[in-house]
Structures are given as structure tokens and as C-alpha cells.
Amino acid sequence: MSKKNQLDDETMALIHWCIELENLLCKAGATRDQAQEYIEEEIELLTDQYYDGLTPEEAAQFALRD
């Protein structure tokens, strides 16, 4: 990857946060495809949750609420 295409540390941290969220959603019973679809559809909400300081666990609880 050229230097121009490298992601900054903040973006990489958000990606890792989403990966952890994906794993938690799968542990709660979602398929990998369902978890990834949720993240893709709700990326704006998830980005806000990340910057608001929610943990992946808290974001998963929010996603799994009734």
C-alpha cells in the first residue's frame, strides 16, 4: 500500500473496534454476514458511538436490544 493510501491511526482504531463488535455480535448468535451487514448499514451510528466512547460491548448491547 502506498503511503498515500495508508489509513491513519484513528481510522485503524475504528476498524479494530468494529471487528471486535462483529465478533461480539457473532457470539450473541448473529451470522458473520448478518454482523457485517449491520455494521455496513449502521456505520454512521457506530462511528458516533465509537467517538462517544462506547465500548464494543456497549455497542453490541445496543444493537441486540429488543
C-alpha angles and dihedrals in degrees: 000000000000119000089251091060098044117118119236122243093257093054091047090051090053091049091051090047089054091048089054090048090050091053091049092050089051091050087053091056107273119129117242089251092051092049093048092047091052091051092048093048095044101037093123092052091044092049089052091048090050093051090044087060101252115155119232087252092057091046090051091051089051091049093049097047117121 
